[in-house]
Amino acid sequence: FILNGPNLNLLGTREPELYGTTTLAEIEAACVGKACEHGLEVDFRQTNHEGVLVDWLHEAHAAGAKAVIINAAAYTHSSIALLDAAKAIAPPVIEVHLSDPQTREDFRHLSYIGQAARQCFKGKGLASYLEAIEAAARL
C-alpha cells in the first residue's frame, strides 16, 4: 500500500518551488514501475481525510500487505490517530516525504508517524518514494 495524505492531489501545481512539478499521477506510475521490477503490486491511494488514512492502515493489515509506505503530509505533524494505527498494524510502515520537513518550519520537525515507522525517506522528491519501495522490497 502507498498512502498519500492531504493536498497531495494538487502536486504539480501546488508550491512547485517546494514540491516540484511532478504530479501525483506521475508519482503513482513511477511507483508501479519500480514495484514491478521487484515483483510487487502497488495499491496507491490519496485522501484529504485523516480517518480514511486510518481505515486504509487497518485495511493494509487485514489484507496482509508486505508494507505500507505513507506520505501523511500535514497529518505527519498532528495525527496521533495515525501514530496509533501505524503502531497497531503488522505490516511495517515506511514514512516518505517529497521535501525534508527538518529543513522547514519548526512545527514540521515533529513526525508522529515517524515514531512508528521503520524507515523514513525524505527530501528527494519522487526519489523518496522509489527508495521507500526499494526498502519495502528488501523486507
Summary of the structure (lengths in Angstrom):
residues: 139
radius of gyration: 13.6
end to end distance: 14.0
largest distance: 39.3
contacts: 446
relative contact order: 0.20
helix: 52%
strand: 14%
